[in-house]
Amino acid sequence: MVAELKTGEVLTIDVETARRLLEEVIRHINDREKLREFGMRIPGRECIHCSSDCEFRLEREGRTNPVRSLPRILDNIEVVVEKILLEIAREVEGRRIEEAYE
């Protein structure tokens, strides 16, 4: 299952799709590491804390501390957990029905 905390959406995906998504994430992480080895940077959230004055510099938004951002990030967690539990219940019930017809 893939859960989007901000929207509360939960998507059930098959194992092959999950494998492909994870492989892509791993490729992106490896690509970032290779670029860092060559001294190149990919601007991201860490740029907020950087003191250099470059084109990638991000302005502080007041939400830079991850601990302070946690309540906002987890604001929708109850909805997400409920949807995950509903998906699991549907999956279990679907398997029970399949087993009854076998």
Secondary structure, DSSP 8 states (H G I E B T S, - for coil): -EEETTTTEEE---HHHHHHHHHHHHHHHHHHHHHHHTT-----GGGGG-----TT-----S---HHHHHHHHGGGHHHHHHHHHHHHHHHHHHHHHHHHH-
